Amino acid sequence: MKTLATLNVVAWSMFWVFAFLAVTEDAANAGAMVFYSLLSFAGLAVGIGSYLKICREGHEMTPRATNLNEV
């Protein structure tokens, strides 16, 4: 679970860094802008995927009451 959380942080950081680079790149350098956009999208995809997996596994790890009368 810790490895997945670390992957999540790295992926979202990758998304924000390369999105910033893509937005601030000079319009004359379209090749670099596309490259940064693709790396940003990869970070977004991995970030969303790892976040959803953390949510799914965290929900399964949550302790639940065995009886409805228990708190």
N, C-alpha and C positions, 0 to 999 in steps of 0.2 A: 504494500500500500504506500510506503514511503517513496519507493522508486517511482511509482505512478504519479504521486504528488510532485516529485521533483521534475519529472517529465512535463507535467502540466505547467509548472512555473517557467521552465525553459522554453516551451513551445509558445506560451503567451508573450514572453519577452521577445522571442524571435519575431512574432507577428508584429508587435509594436515597433521594434527597431526597423525592420525592413519596410513596414508601411510608411514610417516617417521618411526613410530614405527614398522610397518611391515617390512620395508626394513632393519632396523638396528637390528632387533631381531636375536638372535643366531639361527643358523640353527638346532641345536639340539632341540630347543623348537618349533616344527612345529605347535603345537596346538595353541599357542599364536599368531604365525604368521598368521595362517588362520583366527583366531578371529579378529585380527587387520585389515586384508585385507577385511573381510566382513563389518566391521564397516566403513572402508574407502570407500568401494563401496556404502554403504548406504548414506554416506555424499555426494558422487559424484552424485548419483541419485537424491537426494533431492535438491542439489545445481543446477543441470541442470534444473530440473523441475521448481524450483522457479524462476530461471533466465528467462526461456522462458515465464513463466506467467507474470513476470514483463514487459518483452518486449511487450507481447501481450496487456496488460492493458495500458501500457504507450503509445502505438501507438494509442489506442482508445481515450486517454485523450488529445492528441495533438490537439490544435485548428487549424482549417483549414479555408482558405479563402472561402467565399461563392460564389464569382464571380472570374472567371479566370483572370480578369483584375486587381483585387486587389492584393496587395502584403502581 
